[in-house]
């Protein structure tokens, strides 16, 4: 009896040992989900608008030619600055694999780029009768020296377009750096006027005649060339992106000629011709809409 009572007291005084033998249930909780960036996919068709500014150049050579024998009497070279605003639209398609993007794009632009140039064929030097391109008049005791011929030339890039490939790298899911290059085409309009004074009269008789003459012309030529450039494009919404792009365009050479009423050294009409190499440097901002989700 006493032993049983002592054993019961010992169990009451040591509850920790008793508790150690009881199983304690564990409570499991689900970890919060980890936020994952879904990224951005550039694949798909897109279309957009752009506006920019072009710093064009027309490297021009003007020739004054005697129509009787084809002799080039004078040549004048200069540069027209074809500067102005450009604007238009583009459409294209991109394929993306990993961080690399390949695309094809076509665009068409209106242009306000234009410039002007003046060329001169000199008159008679001091003490001489004939000029470089035109005749003077010799009388009995005096002579009337030849006067200069002036060509005024105006050129304008009316419109242009390109069809280009694009190769880019998505440095982040929504920022694309790319290079581009391909075909370019455009229309260049050229207009001009020639003015001079024909000096004449009866040979050997004093008192020459001075007859103002002029002629004007205009023509348009569509040329095909090439283009190359680079840009950066950033997506600011699921289907919208904005870009800043530089593009170089080379349209090759345009040329023309005009038979004038100016009397050349041979007594035949003077012909004026020009040759212009057209290039352009364009910086433009554009916005695109892509016809698919991210």
SVG drawing of the C-alpha trace seen along z (x, -y; Angstrom):
<svg xmlns="http://www.w3.org/2000/svg" viewBox="-4 -103 47 105">
<polyline fill="none" stroke="black" stroke-width="0.4" points="0.0,0.0 2.7,-2.4 4.7,-1.5 1.7,-2.1 1.1,-5.5 4.8,-6.6 4.7,-5.6 1.6,-7.7 3.2,-10.7 6.3,-10.4 4.2,-10.4 2.5,-13.6 5.8,-15.3 7.2,-14.5 4.7,-15.5 7.4,-16.4 8.4,-12.8 4.8,-11.9 4.4,-14.6 7.5,-13.5 5.8,-10.2 2.8,-12.0 2.9,-12.8 2.7,-16.5 0.9,-17.2 2.7,-19.5 0.8,-22.2 1.9,-22.6 1.2,-25.9 1.5,-26.6 4.3,-29.0 3.2,-32.2 3.5,-32.0 6.7,-33.5 6.1,-36.5 7.3,-35.6 7.8,-38.2 5.9,-36.8 8.3,-38.8 7.3,-40.1 7.1,-38.5 7.9,-40.7 6.5,-38.1 3.6,-39.1 2.3,-41.7 2.5,-45.4 1.8,-48.7 2.4,-52.3 3.2,-55.9 6.3,-58.0 7.6,-61.6 11.1,-62.9 13.6,-65.2 15.9,-64.6 19.3,-66.1 19.6,-65.3 22.4,-66.1 22.4,-66.5 26.0,-66.5 25.4,-68.2 27.6,-68.9 26.3,-71.4 27.7,-71.3 27.5,-74.0 27.8,-72.3 28.2,-73.6 25.5,-71.7 27.3,-72.0 30.3,-69.8 29.4,-68.5 32.3,-70.3 31.9,-70.9 32.7,-74.6 32.3,-74.8 31.6,-72.6 30.4,-73.8 30.1,-71.5 28.2,-72.1 26.0,-70.7 22.3,-71.3 21.1,-70.7 17.8,-68.9 16.6,-69.4 13.1,-69.1 10.4,-67.2 9.4,-63.7 6.4,-61.6 4.6,-58.4 3.8,-54.9 5.3,-51.4 4.1,-47.8 6.1,-44.7 6.3,-41.3 8.7,-40.0 9.8,-36.5 11.4,-36.1 13.4,-33.2 14.9,-33.5 16.3,-37.1 16.8,-37.4 14.3,-39.1 14.2,-38.9 11.8,-41.0 10.8,-42.4 9.4,-46.0 8.2,-48.3 7.5,-52.0 6.4,-55.0 7.2,-58.6 6.1,-62.0 8.9,-64.6 9.3,-68.3 13.0,-68.2 14.3,-70.7 17.2,-72.9 18.7,-75.2 21.9,-75.8 23.3,-78.4 25.9,-77.7 27.7,-80.3 29.5,-80.2 31.7,-83.2 31.6,-86.0 34.6,-87.5 37.7,-88.2 38.9,-91.8 40.3,-92.9 38.8,-89.9 35.8,-89.7 34.5,-86.1 33.5,-84.5 33.8,-80.9 30.4,-79.9 29.2,-82.8 30.3,-85.1 31.1,-88.8 30.7,-91.4 33.6,-93.1 32.9,-96.4 35.2,-98.6 37.0,-100.3 35.5,-98.7 34.2,-95.3 31.3,-94.3 32.4,-91.6 30.4,-88.4 28.2,-88.3 27.9,-85.4 25.3,-82.6 23.4,-81.7 21.8,-78.4 19.4,-78.3 18.5,-74.8 15.9,-73.7 15.5,-70.1 13.0,-68.4 12.6,-64.9 8.9,-64.4 8.5,-61.0 10.5,-57.9 10.0,-54.4 12.0,-51.4 11.7,-47.6 14.2,-46.4 15.1,-43.4 15.6,-43.9 17.8,-42.0 17.6,-42.8 18.4,-41.7 15.9,-42.1 18.3,-43.4 15.3,-43.2 11.9,-41.6 10.5,-45.0 13.5,-46.8 14.8,-45.9 18.0,-47.2 18.1,-46.5 19.9,-47.1 18.2,-47.4 18.9,-47.5 17.5,-46.9 16.0,-48.6 15.1,-52.2 13.1,-54.1 12.0,-57.7 11.0,-60.5 13.3,-63.5 11.9,-66.6 14.2,-69.1 13.4,-72.5 15.5,-75.3 16.0,-78.3 18.8,-79.6 19.3,-83.3 21.8,-85.2 22.2,-88.1 23.2,-87.4 25.6,-90.0 25.5,-90.4 25.4,-92.9 26.9,-93.3 30.5,-92.1 32.9,-95.1 30.2,-97.6 30.2,-99.5 27.1,-99.4 26.3,-95.8 22.9,-94.4 22.1,-93.0 19.2,-90.5 18.1,-89.0 17.1,-85.3 15.9,-82.7 14.6,-79.2 13.1,-77.0 12.5,-73.3 11.2,-70.8 11.1,-67.0 10.7,-64.2 12.6,-61.0 11.8,-57.9 15.0,-56.2 15.8,-52.9 18.7,-52.6 19.5,-51.2 19.1,-52.1 20.7,-51.1 20.2,-52.2 19.6,-51.3 17.2,-51.9 15.8,-51.2 12.2,-50.2 10.5,-49.8 7.1,-48.2 5.1,-50.4 1.9,-48.3 0.9,-44.8 0.4,-45.8 2.1,-49.2 5.7,-50.2 7.6,-53.4 10.9,-53.6 13.7,-56.1 15.4,-55.2 18.2,-56.5 18.1,-55.7 20.6,-56.4 19.2,-56.4 21.1,-56.5 19.0,-57.0 21.8,-57.1 22.1,-59.8 19.4,-61.8 20.3,-63.8 18.8,-66.0 19.6,-68.6 18.1,-71.6 18.7,-73.2 18.7,-77.0 18.3,-80.1 21.7,-81.2 24.2,-81.4 27.3,-79.3 30.8,-79.9 30.0,-78.0 26.9,-80.0 24.7,-77.0 22.5,-76.9 24.1,-76.3 22.9,-73.1 22.8,-73.0 22.9,-69.7 23.1,-68.5 24.0,-65.3 23.0,-64.9 23.8,-62.1 21.0,-62.0 21.6,-60.8 19.7,-61.4 20.2,-61.1 16.9,-60.7 16.1,-60.6 12.6,-59.7 10.2,-58.8 7.5,-56.2 4.8,-54.3 3.7,-50.7 0.7,-48.6 1.2,-44.8 -1.8,-42.7 -1.3,-40.0 -0.9,-39.8 2.4,-39.5"/>
</svg>
